[in-house]
Amino acid sequence: MVDMQPTTPRKTVAILGPGGVGGLVGALAARAGHRVVFLAGPPTVEALRADGVSVTSTLFGDFTVPVEADTVLRDPVDLCVVAVKHTALPAALDRVPASLVSDGLVLPLLNGVEHVDTLRQVFDPASVAAGVIRVESTRTAPGRIVHGSPFAQVDLASRTAPPARVDSAAEILRGAGLTTRTRDDEQAMLWDKLTVLAPFALLTTRHRAPIGEVRTAHRDELVELVTEVATVGRASGGTVTIEAALSFSEGFPPGARSSMQRDAEAGRPIELDAIGGAVLRAARSHGIPAPTTARLVAQLA
């Protein structure tokens, strides 16, 4: 269990989307001594104000912290973590006035690669970084978070924000207990994650099976898809080779299920366009054939 003590001056952190990822990040930041404001719809706001956020985690321990919650951001913040699903992003951004993040940093922890440009159209580009998170964390009820992975890792990079802002945000996350790195190449960081995520998400969702079953029952399809996505990723600025991408797919625990699969099984909208659609658009822009990706996206649509 990680025993956290405040290591950075108290900051104000907004969490847009108190789900599995946002709930965990916000709860850890609050436990580290920061002022945390969750932004959500009225029922969730009411629950968070009444009961705070409770986390169950073998890594961070089990704890409950009181937090603030509101339907819109009303005060300036040092860091605004965007952790809604990509399908909910346009509507959710109405909760964050651009003037209140103009001196801070907007950090999306979303799947995909195209949302960062969307945020730079809404907010000052100097206030926007890209981020990726590697974690398995689920919201079981409003304010109730179950963190299942033995890791929680965040990478940050920005081609538009001053390095001091990115470093300040990294210190907040690092001080809260998250393994945090700053990277130089934003595009490579985003595509490196998507190269690994897309085959995992598309195949587990299409076959309604954990990755272990996919690796055995649909191995040829897995290899074809990983090859396509890695080729597109490398052409788009990523660094993950086909061999490394296959190794990542082999490294997932056999019972692992993707968040896209869980959303599909629960009848929620899935991030098909942000994940599969992004790969196909990049493939077309580079003239790279991606028939397996196209077929899976069409089937899931």
PyMOL commands that set and color helices and strands:
alter all, ss='L'
color gray80, all
select helices_A, chain A and resi 20-31+42-51+86-95+98-101+115-122+125-127+163-175+186-207+211-217+219-235+242-251+259-265+272-286+291-300
alter helices_A, ss='H'
color red, helices_A
select strands_A, chain A and resi 12-16+35-39+53-57+63-65+68-70+79-82+105-108+130-134+137-141+144-147+153-157+179-182
alter strands_A, ss='S'
color yellow, strands_A
deselect
rebuild
show_as cartoon
